[in-house]
Amino acid sequence: MKVLTKQEEDEHYQATIRGGVKGGTIGLGVTIGLALVANRYSRFFQGLTLPVKAFLVSSGTTAATIILAEQAGLKYERKKYGHYEPPKHHDPQRSYTKAAKDFISDNRYSILCGSWVLSMAGSIAYTSKNKYLTLSQKVVQARMISQALTIVMILASAGVSMTDKREAKLPAGSDQWKEMVAAEEKKMNKVA
């Protein structure tokens, strides 16, 4: 572990702030543009109150600010110190189910977010066909269906992570610390 100097800490902070300002500017421009287009063409959006419209614009701006600030901080760290990727052990005898399980384990949060978005879109499409429900009832029904599907996906993800803990991630007898030290020495030799 490296102890940061005050100068390195300040540089990282400045890079993160620059990324956040860039994200806020982009997010504000995009969300205001979308709000103006929606206000012109969407009866639903026109019917929203001003505080709700302001919330939508500010939440989009905030999300863009946070995401780009985080990315700028990570980019600075990787540029300054490099990015350590442990060597992947390719096993040609690995079965399809093991490969699928590894993929799900490595990408579980992306899969969860994607399944939430898809389940929300699907449930809105499903409930919008019911002509006997009001708009608020359709939204509540869509949210409940999406929430149920997301909980199922979270439970499935927990099940996959529980089975991951039972299996050794590295081959028996391998010393991960030796690989990390060798990678650090290689990086240090490049810098020196």
Buried (B, 14 or more C-beta within 10 A) or exposed (E): EEEEEEEBEEBBEEBBEBBBBBBBBBBBEBBEEBBEEBEEEEEEBEEBEEEEBEEBBEEBBBEBBBBBBBBBBBEBBEEEEBEEEEEEEEEEEEEEEEEEBBEBBEEBEEBBEEBBEEBBEBBBEEBBEEEEBEEEEBBEBBBEBBBEBBEEBBEBBEEBEEEBEEEEEEEEEEEEEEBEEEBEEEEEEEEE
